[in-house]
Amino acid sequence: MKAEKQDVLKRLNYIEGHVAGIRKMVEEDKYCVDVLRQTHAVRKAIEKLEQLILSGHLESCVVEGIKEGREEAVIDELLQLYNVAGNK
């Protein structure tokens, strides 16, 4: 779990640095396509971050919730997160 947290923090630092770089590019009136390439890179980095966090959640919190008998609550929480719930 500690390694996962370190990886999450490392990715967050990367994202923060990239966003700061984008701000500087905008301030310096850099070419729009270059700025867009960087925003695309940030979106992809955030997607990877979300995958890492979700994976950790599924492997720990969800398993614990199911073992504790909270299957429906755990599943509903994930469905709400991805806007799939409410159709029961």
Steps between C-alpha positions, in 0.01 A plus 500: 500500500785739578650447154162579342474823699851598392406432138184713534699787653766469229234520229338800671834680505540427130151635425555812711827568318336456164214736589750762618679459168176552312430818697846630406443411135173695499662796675774498237248474213641171373355337193148368573564152363800463731282600796233252390759223481589571861136508615453166326798360691347624827166335419676171433701531822179561696342194339798290609474647850130411516574144385762461770269632773205292379714187489612556858142566607372182336777291654457637851190703591259310278624162620472614862150637441383175349652296784317728745168439325471841333492369142210716383642821650843437349355425156262799514789728590695391192196522275429854623861594437460403137141633472348158438284466813145595569333266255400229749 
